[in-house]
C-alpha cells in the first residue's frame, strides 16, 4: 500500500559518488516514488559511466582514492560547502546518508535552532576494514560511529550480516534497523529476461564465468586467473565493469598472457546488464578483499542480477552471500576460495544440472531480484513510524 502524502517528501541524499551505479539506482527509485531528491555528493569521474539523475545538487567537489591524511582535507572542504548551503537544506524532511563519512557530514546540515529536524537515515552497504581493526584508529572511528548511531532515526542495511556481525557485537547497537536488499532497479521498462528455453544442455561449449561490476578484488582476479590457466580449453572468464586502478594498477598486464580471460569493458546500467550476463553460466558473487569481516558480511548486487538473468552465483561457505545463495537456491557454495577447490568444481560439474538450475531461475518471479516502488514506500513508512514514536 502506498504511503498517503499530501506533499512530496524532500530528501537530501549524502553520497560518496554522484555517478556510482548503486547510488543512482537508489536515487532514481526515490524520485519515482514522488520524493524530491537533492544530491549532496562528491564527484569521482573515473567511476562507472552511469548518467547522474536530473536531481538538484550540492556539489562537494572531486575526490579520488588517496591516503587518509589527504582525505581529511577533502572532507573539510566538503564540510564548508555543506555549511554555506545550509539554507538549501532548511526545509528538508529526510537526510539519507550512505556510509559513515557521509553520515558525519550530514550532521553539519541539520538545523541548530529549529524545534524539528529532518529524519536521519544511515545506510550501510560496506563496513570499512579500518572500523574492525584492533588499534587506536579503529577504536576512535568506532567511538565516533557509536555516537553518530545515537543521533539517527533508522539504520538501513543491505545484509543481515552487518547487524549480526558488526553493529550488534562491535557497536552494541540495538536501535531501529531495516533490511533493504541490494536488488536491481529499473527506472522505466525492465530489461527483458532470457527465455528459459534458450538454456540448453551443451557440455561441448565453453564454461563461462563472469565477474560483473567494479573490479577491485585482487584475490578474486588471482583465483579466476588460476582457473583459466588450469582449464584453457574449457573455461572462459569474462570481466565486465570498471577497473579500480587504485587497487589493481596492473590489471591489463595481469591478464595479457591468458587468452581465455576477456575484459569486455564498462557497461551502461541497467541496459548493459543483458549483454554482461548473456551466455554466462556462473557469476563470481563472493567478495574476498576483506575476508573475515566486510567481505563475509555483505551480499553483492551480482547475486540478484545473476538470478534475474538466469546466471548461477558462486559463493564461499561461511559467508552471508553463501547463506543467501544456499537458502534461495541461487547457485553453488564452494567449501573455500582456494584455486584447487574451484578447479575441482569445474572439472566435476554436471552440465545438465547447471542448465536445469539456470532455467529454474528464469521461471521465478522478477520480484525476487528487482526492487519496486512498494519497497521504497515500506522503507519510508518505517522511517516515519520511528520518527513518530520519538
URURHU-V307513 format. One record per residue. N is the residue number from 1. OMEGA is omega in whole degrees, -180 to 180 (none if undefined). D_CENTER is the distance of its C-alpha to the mean C-alpha in Angstrom with 1 decimal. Layout:
n/omega/d_center
N/OMEGA/D_CENTER
N/OMEGA/D_CENTER
This chain:
n/omega/d_center
1/-178/26.6
2/178/25.7
3/177/26.2
4/-178/29.6
5/178/29.4
6/178/32.4
7/-178/30.5
8/174/27.0
9/178/24.7
10/-173/24.0
11/173/20.6
12/-176/19.7
13/-180/16.0
14/-175/15.7
15/-174/12.9
16/-176/12.8
17/-175/12.8
18/-178/14.3
19/175/13.3
20/-174/9.6
21/-178/8.5
22/179/5.8
23/178/8.8
24/180/11.3
25/-179/10.1
26/-179/10.5
27/178/13.6
28/179/15.2
29/176/14.9
30/-178/16.6
31/-179/19.2
32/177/20.0
33/178/20.7
34/-179/23.3
35/175/21.8
36/-173/22.9
37/168/20.0
38/180/20.8
39/176/18.1
40/-164/18.9
41/171/17.0
42/172/17.4
43/172/17.8
44/-169/16.5
45/177/18.5
46/-178/17.6
47/-174/14.0
48/-176/13.2
49/177/16.1
50/-179/14.4
51/179/17.2
52/179/16.8
53/-180/18.1
54/179/21.7
55/170/21.1
56/-174/23.3
57/163/22.1
58/-173/23.0
59/179/22.3
60/178/21.7
61/-177/22.6
62/177/21.3
63/179/19.4
64/176/18.9
65/-176/18.1
66/178/21.2
67/-174/22.9
68/-179/22.6
69/179/26.1
70/-179/25.3
71/176/22.1
72/178/24.3
73/178/26.5
74/179/23.6
75/177/22.6
76/176/26.3
77/179/26.5
78/179/23.6
79/178/25.3
80/-179/28.5
81/177/26.9
82/-179/25.6
83/-179/29.0
84/177/30.9
85/-177/28.7
86/-179/29.2
87/179/31.5
88/-179/28.8
89/-170/26.7
90/-176/29.8
91/-179/29.5
92/-180/25.8
93/-175/25.1
94/169/21.6
95/-179/19.6
96/-173/15.9
97/179/14.4
98/178/11.0
99/-165/11.6
100/-177/15.2
101/179/16.7
102/175/16.0
103/179/17.3
104/179/20.4
105/-177/21.0
106/-179/20.7
107/179/23.7
108/180/25.8
109/-179/25.6
110/179/26.9
111/-177/30.6
112/-172/33.2
113/-178/36.2
114/179/34.9
115/177/35.4
116/179/32.1
117/179/28.7
118/168/25.4
119/180/23.1
120/180/20.6
121/-180/17.1
122/179/14.8
123/-179/11.1
124/174/9.5
125/178/6.0
126/170/8.0
127/-176/11.8
128/-175/13.3
129/-178/16.1
130/-179/18.8
131/180/18.4
132/-178/19.6
133/-179/22.3
134/178/25.9
135/-176/27.4
136/-179/28.4
137/179/25.4
138/-179/23.1
139/180/25.6
140/-178/25.9
141/177/22.2
142/178/22.0
143/178/25.1
144/-180/23.7
145/-179/20.6
146/178/23.0
147/177/25.1
148/-179/22.3
149/179/21.2
150/-175/24.8
151/-178/24.5
152/175/21.6
153/-177/22.1
154/173/18.9
155/179/16.0
156/179/12.8
157/179/10.5
158/-179/7.9
159/176/10.2
160/178/13.9
161/179/14.0
162/178/13.1
163/-173/16.2
164/-173/18.4
165/-177/17.9
166/-171/17.3
167/179/18.1
168/-178/21.2
169/-177/22.8
170/-173/21.9
171/-178/22.1
172/-178/24.3
173/178/22.3
174/-178/23.8
175/-178/23.0
176/-180/21.4
177/-178/17.8
178/177/15.9
179/179/13.4
180/-175/11.1
181/-174/9.4
182/-176/6.1
183/173/8.8
184/173/10.1
185/177/12.2
186/-180/15.5
187/-178/17.4
188/180/20.6
189/180/21.8
190/173/19.4
191/-177/19.3
192/175/22.0
193/176/21.4
194/173/23.7
195/178/27.0
196/-180/27.2
197/179/30.6
198/179/29.2
199/-175/28.0
200/176/31.1
201/-176/32.3
202/-178/33.0
203/-179/33.3
204/-177/34.7
205/174/31.6
206/172/29.2
207/-176/26.3
208/175/23.2
209/-176/20.1
210/168/17.1
211/-170/14.1
212/177/11.8
213/177/9.3
214/-177/9.8
215/-172/12.7
216/-171/12.9
217/180/14.2
218/180/18.0
219/177/18.6
220/179/16.8
221/178/18.8
222/-179/22.0
223/-179/21.6
224/177/21.3
225/180/24.1
226/175/26.3
227/-180/25.9
228/180/26.7
229/-178/29.8
230/-177/30.9
231/-175/30.7
232/-177/31.4
233/-176/33.1
234/-172/30.9
235/172/27.2
236/177/25.3
237/178/22.0
238/-178/20.1
239/-178/17.4
240/174/15.6
241/-176/13.6
242/178/13.9
243/174/15.6
244/-175/15.0
245/176/18.7
246/-178/18.7
247/178/17.5
248/-173/19.2
249/-177/22.1
250/-174/24.3
251/-175/21.9
252/179/24.5
253/-178/27.3
254/-176/25.7
255/-173/25.5
256/-175/28.7
257/-178/31.0
258/-176/29.0
259/179/29.9
260/169/27.7
261/-172/24.4
262/172/23.5
263/-175/21.1
264/-180/20.8
265/-179/19.1
266/178/16.6
267/178/16.2
268/178/16.0
269/1/13.3
270/-172/14.1
271/-175/17.7
272/-178/17.1
273/-179/15.1
274/178/18.5
275/-179/20.0
276/-178/17.1
277/-178/17.6
278/178/21.3
279/-178/23.4
280/177/20.7
281/-176/21.7
282/168/18.8
283/176/15.3
284/-172/14.6
285/-172/11.6
286/172/12.4
287/-177/11.1
288/-173/14.4
289/-177/14.3
290/-180/14.9
291/-176/16.6
292/179/18.3
293/-172/15.8
294/-178/12.1
295/180/11.7
296/-173/13.8
297/-174/12.2
298/171/8.5
299/-174/7.7
300/177/5.5
301/-178/5.5
302/179/8.6
303/-179/10.5
304/177/10.8
305/-180/11.5
306/179/14.0
307/-179/15.7
308/-176/16.2
309/176/17.8
310/177/19.7
311/-177/18.2
312/179/18.3
313/172/15.6
314/-180/16.9
315/-177/15.9
316/-177/18.0
317/177/20.2
318/-179/19.7
319/178/15.9
320/176/13.9
321/179/12.4
322/179/16.1
323/-179/17.2
324/-179/15.2
325/-180/16.3
326/-176/19.8
327/-176/20.0
328/177/19.0
329/-177/20.6
330/-179/17.8
331/-176/19.2
332/177/20.7
333/178/20.3
334/-178/21.9
335/179/24.1
336/-178/22.6
337/177/21.0
338/-179/24.5
339/180/25.5
340/-180/28.5
341/180/26.6
342/179/24.5
343/178/27.7
344/179/29.6
345/-179/27.1
346/-176/27.4
347/-178/31.2
348/-175/31.7
349/178/29.3
350/-177/30.9
351/-179/30.2
352/179/31.6
353/179/29.4
354/180/26.3
355/179/27.5
356/179/28.3
357/179/24.8
358/178/23.2
359/180/25.8
360/177/25.1
361/-175/21.4
362/176/22.6
363/-179/25.0
364/-176/22.6
365/177/21.6
366/-177/18.9
367/176/18.0
368/-173/16.6
369/-174/13.7
370/176/13.8
371/177/13.5
372/-177/16.7
373/180/18.5
374/179/20.0
375/175/16.7
376/180/16.5
377/179/20.2
378/177/19.8
379/-179/17.3
380/180/19.8
381/179/22.7
382/180/21.4
383/-178/21.1
384/177/24.5
385/178/26.1
386/-179/25.2
387/-177/26.6
388/-180/29.8
389/-177/30.4
390/none/30.6
